[in-house]
Amino acid sequence: MQLVLQLTLTQFNVEKVKILQCSFGKLNAVSVKLEINNGFRVAKPLINRLLTDKPINFPTQVGNLFKLEALTLSYYDDYVYAGITPVFIGPTSAAKPEPTFDTNSYQVEYVRQERLSVDSDTGEETLTISYVEVLDEMVQF
């Protein structure tokens, strides 16, 4: 499954303009700042139309191990913040297997067995879940 992201420009403002040199006259920094901000205000619908035409497909799951949640993309003072929360998808209970023999003359029960083993070198833990068939021959009268 994929998440379709569409970008939208909500606000773009220039806070300060500093003119270091002008070779053709005298420029006012405030008027340059106003022109830049007004230009982006006028261009915003065009920019948003271009961004809408380019959706981004983003996966919501990495294999069967992780779900990706809480996608965040923000701009703060002088840096862009991108965040995502991976959520581990743990093992589900193993499904009970179907009997592999004729059950007419036997009563079949399954016993769940869990075994936790720890690797002595790496310390890695492994959980094994299995179902064991317990057979009781049915007494017929």
Secondary structure as GFF3:
##gff-version 3
##sequence-region A 1 141
A	DSSP	beta_strand	2	5	.	.	.	ID=ss1
A	DSSP	alpha_helix	29	52	.	.	.	ID=ss2
A	DSSP	beta_strand	56	59	.	.	.	ID=ss3
A	DSSP	beta_strand	61	62	.	.	.	ID=ss4
A	DSSP	beta_strand	66	76	.	.	.	ID=ss5
A	DSSP	beta_strand	79	88	.	.	.	ID=ss6
A	DSSP	beta_strand	106	118	.	.	.	ID=ss7
A	DSSP	beta_strand	125	137	.	.	.	ID=ss8
###
